[in-house]
Amino acid sequence: MNGWKVTAIVFIILFILETIFFITILSIGLSEIDKENQCIHNVCSSPIYNSYAYYDYEGICECYTNGILKKTEYLG
């Protein structure tokens, strides 16, 4: 008799949780993209560097010249 109300409430709660999860994952991803852009444009922007590596788990930006590590900076 009232089974559809319980089902509706469960689906509403699941929808809210899914939305919160999606927004959280999106904000984490965007902050990592911002940190990598900071590595490219602020840390390794000098023309003497011809490549870079950004390690997202450690938050470390490394700049290379001809495959040799020249600069390392922690971005946090």
N, CA, C, O and CB atoms as a CASP TS submission, in Angstrom:
PFRMAT TS
TARGET T0000
AUTHOR 0000-0000-0000
METHOD Language model
MODEL 1
PARENT N/A
ATOM      1  N   MET     1       0.818  -1.190   0.000  1.00  0.00           N
ATOM      2  CA  MET     1       0.000   0.000   0.000  1.00  0.00           C
ATOM      3  C   MET     1       0.871   1.267   0.000  1.00  0.00           C
ATOM      4  O   MET     1       0.686   2.141  -0.846  1.00  0.00           O
ATOM      5  CB  MET     1      -0.936  -0.009   1.208  1.00  0.00           C
ATOM      6  N   ASN     2       1.811   1.367   0.937  1.00  0.00           N
ATOM      7  CA  ASN     2       2.687   2.535   1.000  1.00  0.00           C
ATOM      8  C   ASN     2       4.100   2.207   0.526  1.00  0.00           C
ATOM      9  O   ASN     2       5.041   2.951   0.804  1.00  0.00           O
ATOM     10  CB  ASN     2       2.731   3.082   2.420  1.00  0.00           C
ATOM     11  N   GLY     3       4.245   1.109  -0.179  1.00  0.00           N
ATOM     12  CA  GLY     3       5.557   0.695  -0.661  1.00  0.00           C
ATOM     13  C   GLY     3       6.159   1.677  -1.638  1.00  0.00           C
ATOM     14  O   GLY     3       7.375   1.864  -1.655  1.00  0.00           O
ATOM     15  N   TRP     4       5.337   2.306  -2.448  1.00  0.00           N
ATOM     16  CA  TRP     4       5.864   3.248  -3.430  1.00  0.00           C
ATOM     17  C   TRP     4       6.451   4.483  -2.759  1.00  0.00           C
ATOM     18  O   TRP     4       7.380   5.088  -3.295  1.00  0.00           O
ATOM     19  CB  TRP     4       4.770   3.657  -4.407  1.00  0.00           C
ATOM     20  N   LYS     5       5.918   4.875  -1.574  1.00  0.00           N
ATOM     21  CA  LYS     5       6.455   6.036  -0.856  1.00  0.00           C
ATOM     22  C   LYS     5       7.858   5.737  -0.321  1.00  0.00           C
ATOM     23  O   LYS     5       8.755   6.578  -0.388  1.00  0.00           O
ATOM     24  CB  LYS     5       5.513   6.437   0.306  1.00  0.00           C
ATOM     25  N   VAL     6       8.028   4.534   0.206  1.00  0.00           N
ATOM     26  CA  VAL     6       9.341   4.130   0.706  1.00  0.00           C
ATOM     27  C   VAL     6      10.337   4.073  -0.445  1.00  0.00           C
ATOM     28  O   VAL     6      11.471   4.535  -0.320  1.00  0.00           O
ATOM     29  CB  VAL     6       9.260   2.761   1.422  1.00  0.00           C
ATOM     30  N   THR     7       9.906   3.504  -1.562  1.00  0.00           N
ATOM     31  CA  THR     7      10.770   3.424  -2.740  1.00  0.00           C
ATOM     32  C   THR     7      11.140   4.820  -3.232  1.00  0.00           C
ATOM     33  O   THR     7      12.291   5.061  -3.596  1.00  0.00           O
ATOM     34  CB  THR     7      10.080   2.629  -3.862  1.00  0.00           C
ATOM     35  N   ALA     8      10.187   5.733  -3.248  1.00  0.00           N
ATOM     36  CA  ALA     8      10.453   7.105  -3.685  1.00  0.00           C
ATOM     37  C   ALA     8      11.453   7.792  -2.757  1.00  0.00           C
ATOM     38  O   ALA     8      12.360   8.483  -3.221  1.00  0.00           O
ATOM     39  CB  ALA     8       9.148   7.911  -3.743  1.00  0.00           C
ATOM     40  N   ILE     9      11.289   7.604  -1.451  1.00  0.00           N
ATOM     41  CA  ILE     9      12.207   8.216  -0.489  1.00  0.00           C
ATOM     42  C   ILE     9      13.613   7.656  -0.658  1.00  0.00           C
ATOM     43  O   ILE     9      14.589   8.404  -0.611  1.00  0.00           O
ATOM     44  CB  ILE     9      11.716   7.988   0.950  1.00  0.00           C
ATOM     45  N   VAL    10      13.723   6.340  -0.855  1.00  0.00           N
ATOM     46  CA  VAL    10      15.028   5.715  -1.055  1.00  0.00           C
ATOM     47  C   VAL    10      15.690   6.273  -2.309  1.00  0.00           C
ATOM     48  O   VAL    10      16.880   6.588  -2.285  1.00  0.00           O
ATOM     49  CB  VAL    10      14.890   4.182  -1.157  1.00  0.00           C
ATOM     50  N   PHE    11      14.951   6.399  -3.392  1.00  0.00           N
ATOM     51  CA  PHE    11      15.524   6.930  -4.626  1.00  0.00           C
ATOM     52  C   PHE    11      15.905   8.402  -4.500  1.00  0.00           C
ATOM     53  O   PHE    11      16.899   8.826  -5.089  1.00  0.00           O
ATOM     54  CB  PHE    11      14.546   6.752  -5.767  1.00  0.00           C
ATOM     55  N   ILE    12      15.151   9.178  -3.758  1.00  0.00           N
ATOM     56  CA  ILE    12      15.501  10.583  -3.529  1.00  0.00           C
ATOM     57  C   ILE    12      16.804  10.678  -2.745  1.00  0.00           C
ATOM     58  O   ILE    12      17.672  11.487  -3.072  1.00  0.00           O
ATOM     59  CB  ILE    12      14.365  11.317  -2.776  1.00  0.00           C
ATOM     60  N   ILE    13      16.939   9.856  -1.713  1.00  0.00           N
ATOM     61  CA  ILE    13      18.165   9.847  -0.912  1.00  0.00           C
ATOM     62  C   ILE    13      19.350   9.411  -1.767  1.00  0.00           C
ATOM     63  O   ILE    13      20.420  10.013  -1.689  1.00  0.00           O
ATOM     64  CB  ILE    13      18.013   8.915   0.311  1.00  0.00           C
ATOM     65  N   LEU    14      19.172   8.374  -2.580  1.00  0.00           N
ATOM     66  CA  LEU    14      20.246   7.920  -3.458  1.00  0.00           C
ATOM     67  C   LEU    14      20.630   8.992  -4.473  1.00  0.00           C
ATOM     68  O   LEU    14      21.811   9.160  -4.775  1.00  0.00           O
ATOM     69  CB  LEU    14      19.833   6.644  -4.180  1.00  0.00           C
ATOM     70  N   PHE    15      19.653   9.714  -4.999  1.00  0.00           N
ATOM     71  CA  PHE    15      19.936  10.787  -5.950  1.00  0.00           C
ATOM     72  C   PHE    15      20.741  11.900  -5.293  1.00  0.00           C
ATOM     73  O   PHE    15      21.681  12.424  -5.891  1.00  0.00           O
ATOM     74  CB  PHE    15      18.635  11.349  -6.525  1.00  0.00           C
ATOM     75  N   ILE    16      20.378  12.265  -4.063  1.00  0.00           N
ATOM     76  CA  ILE    16      21.103  13.315  -3.343  1.00  0.00           C
ATOM     77  C   ILE    16      22.537  12.874  -3.063  1.00  0.00           C
ATOM     78  O   ILE    16      23.466  13.658  -3.251  1.00  0.00           O
ATOM     79  CB  ILE    16      20.383  13.666  -2.021  1.00  0.00           C
ATOM     80  N   LEU    17      22.733  11.636  -2.618  1.00  0.00           N
ATOM     81  CA  LEU    17      24.076  11.128  -2.347  1.00  0.00           C
ATOM     82  C   LEU    17      24.917  11.066  -3.617  1.00  0.00           C
ATOM     83  O   LEU    17      26.104  11.392  -3.593  1.00  0.00           O
ATOM     84  CB  LEU    17      23.999   9.745  -1.706  1.00  0.00           C
ATOM     85  N   GLU    18      24.309  10.652  -4.721  1.00  0.00           N
ATOM     86  CA  GLU    18      25.023  10.591  -6.001  1.00  0.00           C
ATOM     87  C   GLU    18      25.441  11.981  -6.454  1.00  0.00           C
ATOM     88  O   GLU    18      26.539  12.153  -6.983  1.00  0.00           O
ATOM     89  CB  GLU    18      24.149   9.927  -7.075  1.00  0.00           C
ATOM     90  N   THR    19      24.592  12.964  -6.257  1.00  0.00           N
ATOM     91  CA  THR    19      24.907  14.337  -6.640  1.00  0.00           C
ATOM     92  C   THR    19      26.055  14.885  -5.798  1.00  0.00           C
ATOM     93  O   THR    19      26.960  15.532  -6.326  1.00  0.00           O
ATOM     94  CB  THR    19      23.668  15.233  -6.496  1.00  0.00           C
ATOM     95  N   ILE    20      26.023  14.632  -4.500  1.00  0.00           N
ATOM     96  CA  ILE    20      27.107  15.075  -3.619  1.00  0.00           C
ATOM     97  C   ILE    20      28.420  14.412  -4.022  1.00  0.00           C
ATOM     98  O   ILE    20      29.457  15.074  -4.068  1.00  0.00           O
ATOM     99  CB  ILE    20      26.778  14.757  -2.145  1.00  0.00           C
ATOM    100  N   PHE    21      28.385  13.115  -4.313  1.00  0.00           N
ATOM    101  CA  PHE    21      29.580  12.385  -4.737  1.00  0.00           C
ATOM    102  C   PHE    21      30.124  12.957  -6.040  1.00  0.00           C
ATOM    103  O   PHE    21      31.331  13.166  -6.162  1.00  0.00           O
ATOM    104  CB  PHE    21      29.269  10.889  -4.903  1.00  0.00           C
ATOM    105  N   PHE    22      29.262  13.211  -7.006  1.00  0.00           N
ATOM    106  CA  PHE    22      29.687  13.747  -8.297  1.00  0.00           C
ATOM    107  C   PHE    22      30.331  15.119  -8.150  1.00  0.00           C
ATOM    108  O   PHE    22      31.368  15.384  -8.759  1.00  0.00           O
ATOM    109  CB  PHE    22      28.501  13.831  -9.249  1.00  0.00           C
ATOM    110  N   ILE    23      29.736  15.988  -7.356  1.00  0.00           N
ATOM    111  CA  ILE    23      30.282  17.333  -7.157  1.00  0.00           C
ATOM    112  C   ILE    23      31.635  17.264  -6.457  1.00  0.00           C
ATOM    113  O   ILE    23      32.549  18.015  -6.798  1.00  0.00           O
ATOM    114  CB  ILE    23      29.305  18.200  -6.340  1.00  0.00           C
ATOM    115  N   THR    24      31.768  16.368  -5.483  1.00  0.00           N
ATOM    116  CA  THR    24      33.038  16.208  -4.775  1.00  0.00           C
ATOM    117  C   THR    24      34.136  15.727  -5.707  1.00  0.00           C
ATOM    118  O   THR    24      35.234  16.284  -5.707  1.00  0.00           O
ATOM    119  CB  THR    24      32.880  15.234  -3.615  1.00  0.00           C
ATOM    120  N   ILE    25      33.857  14.705  -6.498  1.00  0.00           N
ATOM    121  CA  ILE    25      34.846  14.174  -7.434  1.00  0.00           C
ATOM    122  C   ILE    25      35.221  15.228  -8.478  1.00  0.00           C
ATOM    123  O   ILE    25      36.390  15.351  -8.844  1.00  0.00           O
ATOM    124  CB  ILE    25      34.306  12.904  -8.124  1.00  0.00           C
ATOM    125  N   LEU    26      34.246  15.978  -8.951  1.00  0.00           N
ATOM    126  CA  LEU    26      34.510  17.032  -9.931  1.00  0.00           C
ATOM    127  C   LEU    26      35.414  18.115  -9.352  1.00  0.00           C
ATOM    128  O   LEU    26      36.335  18.574 -10.028  1.00  0.00           O
ATOM    129  CB  LEU    26      33.196  17.650 -10.412  1.00  0.00           C
ATOM    130  N   SER    27      35.165  18.529  -8.111  1.00  0.00           N
ATOM    131  CA  SER    27      35.997  19.576  -7.508  1.00  0.00           C
ATOM    132  C   SER    27      37.417  19.086  -7.254  1.00  0.00           C
ATOM    133  O   SER    27      38.366  19.854  -7.410  1.00  0.00           O
ATOM    134  CB  SER    27      35.374  20.059  -6.200  1.00  0.00           C
ATOM    135  N   ILE    28      37.582  17.823  -6.867  1.00  0.00           N
ATOM    136  CA  ILE    28      38.925  17.268  -6.677  1.00  0.00           C
ATOM    137  C   ILE    28      39.665  17.238  -8.010  1.00  0.00           C
ATOM    138  O   ILE    28      40.838  17.606  -8.076  1.00  0.00           O
ATOM    139  CB  ILE    28      38.854  15.843  -6.064  1.00  0.00           C
ATOM    140  N   GLY    29      38.997  16.808  -9.059  1.00  0.00           N
ATOM    141  CA  GLY    29      39.620  16.760 -10.379  1.00  0.00           C
ATOM    142  C   GLY    29      40.017  18.131 -10.880  1.00  0.00           C
ATOM    143  O   GLY    29      41.099  18.295 -11.443  1.00  0.00           O
ATOM    144  N   LEU    30      39.159  19.117 -10.686  1.00  0.00           N
ATOM    145  CA  LEU    30      39.477  20.474 -11.136  1.00  0.00           C
ATOM    146  C   LEU    30      40.642  21.072 -10.357  1.00  0.00           C
ATOM    147  O   LEU    30      41.448  21.811 -10.922  1.00  0.00           O
ATOM    148  CB  LEU    30      38.255  21.372 -11.003  1.00  0.00           C
ATOM    149  N   SER    31      40.740  20.760  -9.061  1.00  0.00           N
ATOM    150  CA  SER    31      41.869  21.285  -8.291  1.00  0.00           C
ATOM    151  C   SER    31      43.182  20.651  -8.749  1.00  0.00           C
ATOM    152  O   SER    31      44.218  21.315  -8.744  1.00  0.00           O
ATOM    153  CB  SER    31      41.656  21.036  -6.789  1.00  0.00           C
ATOM    154  N   GLU    32      43.153  19.378  -9.144  1.00  0.00           N
ATOM    155  CA  GLU    32      44.368  18.739  -9.665  1.00  0.00           C
ATOM    156  C   GLU    32      44.773  19.333 -11.014  1.00  0.00           C
ATOM    157  O   GLU    32      45.961  19.498 -11.292  1.00  0.00           O
ATOM    158  CB  GLU    32      44.158  17.223  -9.803  1.00  0.00           C
ATOM    159  N   ILE    33      43.798  19.650 -11.839  1.00  0.00           N
ATOM    160  CA  ILE    33      44.098  20.305 -13.117  1.00  0.00           C
ATOM    161  C   ILE    33      44.706  21.684 -12.871  1.00  0.00           C
ATOM    162  O   ILE    33      45.640  22.081 -13.568  1.00  0.00           O
ATOM    163  CB  ILE    33      42.819  20.428 -13.984  1.00  0.00           C
ATOM    164  N   ASP    34      44.186  22.414 -11.890  1.00  0.00           N
ATOM    165  CA  ASP    34      44.750  23.727 -11.557  1.00  0.00           C
ATOM    166  C   ASP    34      46.197  23.614 -11.081  1.00  0.00           C
ATOM    167  O   ASP    34      47.036  24.442 -11.436  1.00  0.00           O
ATOM    168  CB  ASP    34      43.902  24.409 -10.482  1.00  0.00           C
ATOM    169  N   LYS    35      46.489  22.587 -10.276  1.00  0.00           N
ATOM    170  CA  LYS    35      47.863  22.406  -9.802  1.00  0.00           C
ATOM    171  C   LYS    35      48.802  22.057 -10.953  1.00  0.00           C
ATOM    172  O   LYS    35      49.937  22.533 -10.995  1.00  0.00           O
ATOM    173  CB  LYS    35      47.917  21.310  -8.730  1.00  0.00           C
ATOM    174  N   GLU    36      48.335  21.230 -11.885  1.00  0.00           N
ATOM    175  CA  GLU    36      49.185  20.906 -13.030  1.00  0.00           C
ATOM    176  C   GLU    36      49.413  22.132 -13.902  1.00  0.00           C
ATOM    177  O   GLU    36      50.516  22.330 -14.412  1.00  0.00           O
ATOM    178  CB  GLU    36      48.562  19.778 -13.860  1.00  0.00           C
ATOM    179  N   ASN    37      48.389  22.955 -14.079  1.00  0.00           N
ATOM    180  CA  ASN    37      48.565  24.202 -14.831  1.00  0.00           C
ATOM    181  C   ASN    37      49.543  25.137 -14.128  1.00  0.00           C
ATOM    182  O   ASN    37      50.326  25.827 -14.781  1.00  0.00           O
ATOM    183  CB  ASN    37      47.214  24.905 -15.024  1.00  0.00           C
ATOM    184  N   GLN    38      49.500  25.160 -12.798  1.00  0.00           N
ATOM    185  CA  GLN    38      50.458  25.964 -12.039  1.00  0.00           C
ATOM    186  C   GLN    38      51.874  25.447 -12.277  1.00  0.00           C
ATOM    187  O   GLN    38      52.815  26.233 -12.386  1.00  0.00           O
ATOM    188  CB  GLN    38      50.120  25.941 -10.527  1.00  0.00           C
ATOM    189  N   CYS    39      52.024  24.134 -12.358  1.00  0.00           N
ATOM    190  CA  CYS    39      53.336  23.545 -12.648  1.00  0.00           C
ATOM    191  C   CYS    39      53.827  23.981 -14.022  1.00  0.00           C
ATOM    192  O   CYS    39      54.992  24.344 -14.184  1.00  0.00           O
ATOM    193  CB  CYS    39      53.271  22.006 -12.572  1.00  0.00           C
ATOM    194  N   ILE    40      52.943  23.947 -15.006  1.00  0.00           N
ATOM    195  CA  ILE    40      53.332  24.300 -16.372  1.00  0.00           C
ATOM    196  C   ILE    40      53.672  25.786 -16.485  1.00  0.00           C
ATOM    197  O   ILE    40      54.723  26.148 -17.015  1.00  0.00           O
ATOM    198  CB  ILE    40      52.210  23.943 -17.353  1.00  0.00           C
ATOM    199  N   HIS    41      52.782  26.642 -15.986  1.00  0.00           N
ATOM    200  CA  HIS    41      52.890  28.074 -16.258  1.00  0.00           C
ATOM    201  C   HIS    41      53.731  28.851 -15.244  1.00  0.00           C
ATOM    202  O   HIS    41      54.330  29.866 -15.598  1.00  0.00           O
ATOM    203  CB  HIS    41      51.527  28.665 -16.307  1.00  0.00           C
ATOM    204  N   ASN    42      53.786  28.395 -13.993  1.00  0.00           N
ATOM    205  CA  ASN    42      54.518  29.154 -12.976  1.00  0.00           C
ATOM    206  C   ASN    42      55.884  28.560 -12.648  1.00  0.00           C
ATOM    207  O   ASN    42      56.848  29.298 -12.444  1.00  0.00           O
ATOM    208  CB  ASN    42      53.698  29.237 -11.718  1.00  0.00           C
ATOM    209  N   VAL    43      55.971  27.247 -12.596  1.00  0.00           N
ATOM    210  CA  VAL    43      57.217  26.613 -12.164  1.00  0.00           C
ATOM    211  C   VAL    43      58.135  26.335 -13.347  1.00  0.00           C
ATOM    212  O   VAL    43      59.321  26.663 -13.303  1.00  0.00           O
ATOM    213  CB  VAL    43      56.920  25.311 -11.416  1.00  0.00           C
ATOM    214  N   CYS    44      57.598  25.737 -14.398  1.00  0.00           N
ATOM    215  CA  CYS    44      58.421  25.312 -15.544  1.00  0.00           C
ATOM    216  C   CYS    44      58.200  26.191 -16.775  1.00  0.00           C
ATOM    217  O   CYS    44      58.277  25.704 -17.903  1.00  0.00           O
ATOM    218  CB  CYS    44      58.118  23.857 -15.895  1.00  0.00           C
ATOM    219  N   SER    45      57.930  27.461 -16.572  1.00  0.00           N
ATOM    220  CA  SER    45      57.610  28.333 -17.709  1.00  0.00           C
ATOM    221  C   SER    45      58.850  28.873 -18.418  1.00  0.00           C
ATOM    222  O   SER    45      58.745  29.404 -19.523  1.00  0.00           O
ATOM    223  CB  SER    45      56.762  29.490 -17.240  1.00  0.00           C
ATOM    224  N   SER    46      60.004  28.745 -17.806  1.00  0.00           N
ATOM    225  CA  SER    46      61.232  29.247 -18.426  1.00  0.00           C
ATOM    226  C   SER    46      61.536  28.472 -19.702  1.00  0.00           C
ATOM    227  O   SER    46      61.316  27.262 -19.755  1.00  0.00           O
ATOM    228  CB  SER    46      62.419  29.149 -17.444  1.00  0.00           C
ATOM    229  N   PRO    47      62.037  29.149 -20.725  1.00  0.00           N
ATOM    230  CA  PRO    47      62.335  28.448 -21.987  1.00  0.00           C
ATOM    231  C   PRO    47      63.488  27.451 -21.891  1.00  0.00           C
ATOM    232  O   PRO    47      63.703  26.671 -22.819  1.00  0.00           O
ATOM    233  CB  PRO    47      62.653  29.454 -23.053  1.00  0.00           C
ATOM    234  N   ILE    48      64.231  27.464 -20.784  1.00  0.00           N
ATOM    235  CA  ILE    48      65.319  26.483 -20.659  1.00  0.00           C
ATOM    236  C   ILE    48      64.784  25.081 -20.376  1.00  0.00           C
ATOM    237  O   ILE    48      65.491  24.096 -20.588  1.00  0.00           O
ATOM    238  CB  ILE    48      66.287  26.903 -19.546  1.00  0.00           C
ATOM    239  N   TYR    49      63.537  24.983 -19.897  1.00  0.00           N
ATOM    240  CA  TYR    49      62.929  23.677 -19.627  1.00  0.00           C
ATOM    241  C   TYR    49      62.138  23.238 -20.850  1.00  0.00           C
ATOM    242  O   TYR    49      61.349  24.011 -21.393  1.00  0.00           O
ATOM    243  CB  TYR    49      62.011  23.731 -18.366  1.00  0.00           C
ATOM    244  N   ASN    50      62.346  22.001 -21.286  1.00  0.00           N
ATOM    245  CA  ASN    50      61.598  21.533 -22.451  1.00  0.00           C
ATOM    246  C   ASN    50      60.599  20.436 -22.119  1.00  0.00           C
ATOM    247  O   ASN    50      59.891  19.961 -23.007  1.00  0.00           O
ATOM    248  CB  ASN    50      62.548  21.038 -23.498  1.00  0.00           C
ATOM    249  N   SER    51      60.529  20.023 -20.850  1.00  0.00           N
ATOM    250  CA  SER    51      59.493  19.073 -20.442  1.00  0.00           C
ATOM    251  C   SER    51      59.266  19.199 -18.940  1.00  0.00           C
ATOM    252  O   SER    51      60.069  19.795 -18.223  1.00  0.00           O
ATOM    253  CB  SER    51      59.887  17.613 -20.822  1.00  0.00           C
ATOM    254  N   TYR    52      58.180  18.638 -18.489  1.00  0.00           N
ATOM    255  CA  TYR    52      57.843  18.683 -17.071  1.00  0.00           C
ATOM    256  C   TYR    52      57.138  17.389 -16.695  1.00  0.00           C
ATOM    257  O   TYR    52      56.662  16.646 -17.554  1.00  0.00           O
ATOM    258  CB  TYR    52      56.952  19.918 -16.743  1.00  0.00           C
ATOM    259  N   ALA    53      57.082  17.137 -15.393  1.00  0.00           N
ATOM    260  CA  ALA    53      56.304  16.021 -14.858  1.00  0.00           C
ATOM    261  C   ALA    53      55.632  16.508 -13.589  1.00  0.00           C
ATOM    262  O   ALA    53      56.280  17.089 -12.719  1.00  0.00           O
ATOM    263  CB  ALA    53      57.202  14.758 -14.582  1.00  0.00           C
ATOM    264  N   TYR    54      54.333  16.271 -13.485  1.00  0.00           N
ATOM    265  CA  TYR    54      53.598  16.622 -12.270  1.00  0.00           C
ATOM    266  C   TYR    54      53.048  15.344 -11.671  1.00  0.00           C
ATOM    267  O   TYR    54      52.292  14.620 -12.320  1.00  0.00           O
ATOM    268  CB  TYR    54      52.449  17.645 -12.564  1.00  0.00           C
ATOM    269  N   TYR    55      53.425  15.065 -10.436  1.00  0.00           N
ATOM    270  CA  TYR    55      52.964  13.875  -9.725  1.00  0.00           C
ATOM    271  C   TYR    55      51.849  14.292  -8.782  1.00  0.00           C
ATOM    272  O   TYR    55      52.091  14.926  -7.755  1.00  0.00           O
ATOM    273  CB  TYR    55      54.133  13.183  -8.945  1.00  0.00           C
ATOM    274  N   ASP    56      50.618  13.928  -9.144  1.00  0.00           N
ATOM    275  CA  ASP    56      49.467  14.428  -8.402  1.00  0.00           C
ATOM    276  C   ASP    56      49.356  13.858  -6.995  1.00  0.00           C
ATOM    277  O   ASP    56      48.878  14.559  -6.103  1.00  0.00           O
ATOM    278  CB  ASP    56      48.215  14.122  -9.157  1.00  0.00           C
ATOM    279  N   TYR    57      49.775  12.623  -6.756  1.00  0.00           N
ATOM    280  CA  TYR    57      49.671  12.053  -5.410  1.00  0.00           C
ATOM    281  C   TYR    57      50.634  12.730  -4.438  1.00  0.00           C
ATOM    282  O   TYR    57      50.305  12.925  -3.268  1.00  0.00           O
ATOM    283  CB  TYR    57      49.945  10.550  -5.450  1.00  0.00           C
ATOM    284  N   GLU    58      51.810  13.084  -4.919  1.00  0.00           N
ATOM    285  CA  GLU    58      52.798  13.735  -4.069  1.00  0.00           C
ATOM    286  C   GLU    58      52.725  15.253  -4.147  1.00  0.00           C
ATOM    287  O   GLU    58      53.197  15.939  -3.240  1.00  0.00           O
ATOM    288  CB  GLU    58      54.181  13.276  -4.447  1.00  0.00           C
ATOM    289  N   GLY    59      52.142  15.788  -5.210  1.00  0.00           N
ATOM    290  CA  GLY    59      52.077  17.232  -5.406  1.00  0.00           C
ATOM    291  C   GLY    59      53.419  17.825  -5.791  1.00  0.00           C
ATOM    292  O   GLY    59      53.730  18.960  -5.431  1.00  0.00           O
ATOM    293  N   ILE    60      54.212  17.061  -6.520  1.00  0.00           N
ATOM    294  CA  ILE    60      55.559  17.489  -6.893  1.00  0.00           C
ATOM    295  C   ILE    60      55.606  17.817  -8.380  1.00  0.00           C
ATOM    296  O   ILE    60      55.098  17.068  -9.214  1.00  0.00           O
ATOM    297  CB  ILE    60      56.599  16.396  -6.547  1.00  0.00           C
ATOM    298  N   CYS    61      56.223  18.946  -8.693  1.00  0.00           N
ATOM    299  CA  CYS    61      56.426  19.373 -10.074  1.00  0.00           C
ATOM    300  C   CYS    61      57.916  19.307 -10.372  1.00  0.00           C
ATOM    301  O   CYS    61      58.734  19.843  -9.624  1.00  0.00           O
ATOM    302  CB  CYS    61      55.863  20.815 -10.318  1.00  0.00           C
ATOM    303  N   GLU    62      58.261  18.644 -11.471  1.00  0.00           N
ATOM    304  CA  GLU    62      59.657  18.524 -11.872  1.00  0.00           C
ATOM    305  C   GLU    62      59.829  19.089 -13.276  1.00  0.00           C
ATOM    306  O   GLU    62      59.012  18.834 -14.161  1.00  0.00           O
ATOM    307  CB  GLU    62      60.128  17.049 -11.813  1.00  0.00           C
ATOM    308  N   CYS    63      60.898  19.858 -13.473  1.00  0.00           N
ATOM    309  CA  CYS    63      61.209  20.445 -14.776  1.00  0.00           C
ATOM    310  C   CYS    63      62.480  19.795 -15.321  1.00  0.00           C
ATOM    311  O   CYS    63      63.444  19.577 -14.588  1.00  0.00           O
ATOM    312  CB  CYS    63      61.378  21.996 -14.669  1.00  0.00           C
ATOM    313  N   TYR    64      62.464  19.493 -16.610  1.00  0.00           N
ATOM    314  CA  TYR    64      63.575  18.793 -17.245  1.00  0.00           C
ATOM    315  C   TYR    64      64.120  19.593 -18.426  1.00  0.00           C
ATOM    316  O   TYR    64      63.386  20.303 -19.114  1.00  0.00           O
ATOM    317  CB  TYR    64      63.134  17.399 -17.708  1.00  0.00           C
ATOM    318  N   THR    65      65.425  19.459 -18.640  1.00  0.00           N
ATOM    319  CA  THR    65      66.093  19.969 -19.830  1.00  0.00           C
ATOM    320  C   THR    65      66.837  18.803 -20.456  1.00  0.00           C
ATOM    321  O   THR    65      67.763  18.250 -19.862  1.00  0.00           O
ATOM    322  CB  THR    65      67.065  21.163 -19.493  1.00  0.00           C
ATOM    323  N   ASN    66      66.422  18.435 -21.666  1.00  0.00           N
ATOM    324  CA  ASN    66      67.014  17.302 -22.385  1.00  0.00           C
ATOM    325  C   ASN    66      67.022  16.026 -21.544  1.00  0.00           C
ATOM    326  O   ASN    66      67.993  15.270 -21.561  1.00  0.00           O
ATOM    327  CB  ASN    66      68.435  17.642 -22.813  1.00  0.00           C
ATOM    328  N   GLY    67      65.944  15.797 -20.817  1.00  0.00           N
ATOM    329  CA  GLY    67      65.803  14.589 -20.017  1.00  0.00           C
ATOM    330  C   GLY    67      66.522  14.611 -18.684  1.00  0.00           C
ATOM    331  O   GLY    67      66.507  13.610 -17.967  1.00  0.00           O
ATOM    332  N   ILE    68      67.152  15.718 -18.328  1.00  0.00           N
ATOM    333  CA  ILE    68      67.876  15.838 -17.065  1.00  0.00           C
ATOM    334  C   ILE    68      67.059  16.712 -16.120  1.00  0.00           C
ATOM    335  O   ILE    68      66.650  17.815 -16.483  1.00  0.00           O
ATOM    336  CB  ILE    68      69.307  16.434 -17.284  1.00  0.00           C
ATOM    337  N   LEU    69      66.826  16.218 -14.916  1.00  0.00           N
ATOM    338  CA  LEU    69      66.058  16.954 -13.921  1.00  0.00           C
ATOM    339  C   LEU    69      66.812  18.209 -13.510  1.00  0.00           C
ATOM    340  O   LEU    69      67.956  18.137 -13.060  1.00  0.00           O
ATOM    341  CB  LEU    69      65.765  16.072 -12.692  1.00  0.00           C
ATOM    342  N   LYS    70      66.166  19.360 -13.668  1.00  0.00           N
ATOM    343  CA  LYS    70      66.799  20.639 -13.350  1.00  0.00           C
ATOM    344  C   LYS    70      66.142  21.355 -12.175  1.00  0.00           C
ATOM    345  O   LYS    70      66.794  22.134 -11.481  1.00  0.00           O
ATOM    346  CB  LYS    70      66.772  21.534 -14.558  1.00  0.00           C
ATOM    347  N   LYS    71      64.853  21.095 -11.948  1.00  0.00           N
ATOM    348  CA  LYS    71      64.154  21.820 -10.896  1.00  0.00           C
ATOM    349  C   LYS    71      63.036  20.949 -10.347  1.00  0.00           C
ATOM    350  O   LYS    71      62.331  20.276 -11.100  1.00  0.00           O
ATOM    351  CB  LYS    71      63.596  23.166 -11.423  1.00  0.00           C
ATOM    352  N   THR    72      62.879  20.967  -9.029  1.00  0.00           N
ATOM    353  CA  THR    72      61.798  20.254  -8.357  1.00  0.00           C
ATOM    354  C   THR    72      61.135  21.217  -7.387  1.00  0.00           C
ATOM    355  O   THR    72      61.810  21.937  -6.652  1.00  0.00           O
ATOM    356  CB  THR    72      62.322  18.976  -7.617  1.00  0.00           C
ATOM    357  N   GLU    73      59.809  21.222  -7.392  1.00  0.00           N
ATOM    358  CA  GLU    73      59.085  22.093  -6.472  1.00  0.00           C
ATOM    359  C   GLU    73      57.855  21.365  -5.952  1.00  0.00           C
ATOM    360  O   GLU    73      57.144  20.698  -6.703  1.00  0.00           O
ATOM    361  CB  GLU    73      58.684  23.421  -7.162  1.00  0.00           C
ATOM    362  N   TYR    74      57.620  21.506  -4.650  1.00  0.00           N
ATOM    363  CA  TYR    74      56.447  20.908  -4.016  1.00  0.00           C
ATOM    364  C   TYR    74      55.286  21.893  -4.103  1.00  0.00           C
ATOM    365  O   TYR    74      55.392  23.029  -3.642  1.00  0.00           O
ATOM    366  CB  TYR    74      56.741  20.524  -2.532  1.00  0.00           C
ATOM    367  N   LEU    75      54.175  21.451  -4.697  1.00  0.00           N
ATOM    368  CA  LEU    75      53.020  22.338  -4.855  1.00  0.00           C
ATOM    369  C   LEU    75      51.958  22.104  -3.794  1.00  0.00           C
ATOM    370  O   LEU    75      51.067  22.936  -3.619  1.00  0.00           O
ATOM    371  CB  LEU    75      52.412  22.156  -6.225  1.00  0.00           C
ATOM    372  N   GLY    76      52.034  21.007  -3.096  1.00  0.00           N
ATOM    373  CA  GLY    76      51.099  20.721  -2.012  1.00  0.00           C
ATOM    374  C   GLY    76      49.785  20.402  -2.518  1.00  0.00           C
ATOM    375  O   GLY    76      48.871  20.134  -1.737  1.00  0.00           O
TER
END
